[in-house]
Amino acid sequence: MKSARNHQAYWAFLGHRLSGLALAVFLPAHFYVLAMALDEARLDGFLKLAEMPAMKFGEWGLVLLLTLHMFFGLRLVALELLPWSSTRNARIAWIGWGFAASMAIGLVFIAGVI
């Protein structure tokens, strides 16, 4: 018998929950940077910092978190709102497609940044 915590649906739930928490932690920093736009000198200093490779990698991570959260969230909305007559395995297959789409979008983003 397969453990509930070693199931694809559990990992999709965990990915959705952790990406949401990470995005929530990111929001105060985002608002702080937006507030810097009021002072041109501070914003210019931050934009120079944002050109560093480590910051570009962080942007890639942010895009990856956003797309993971979006695709796993869309999966949950579909599970809740759509009528299902198919097998459970068909719904679980959406997890792989959502993860693959998130990775593809992340790769496209990082290719455009570099």
C-alpha angles and dihedrals in degrees: 000000000000118000115243090233093054096058129107092237090055091051090049089051091048092048091050093047097045094044089051092051092047090050090049090053089049095053098077090052089049092052090047091055090047088054088054088066087076090066111052096200094052091046092051089051091051093047089055089052090049090062092067116110092238090057090048089053089050090052089052089052090050092052089048091051091048094050094044090051091047097048095042089046091051088051090054092048090051091049091052101041109030124078112243126211096153129087125280091248091066090058092047090054088066089070092066093046092050092049092047092049090050091051092047092052090047091052092049089050095049091046089054093047098050 
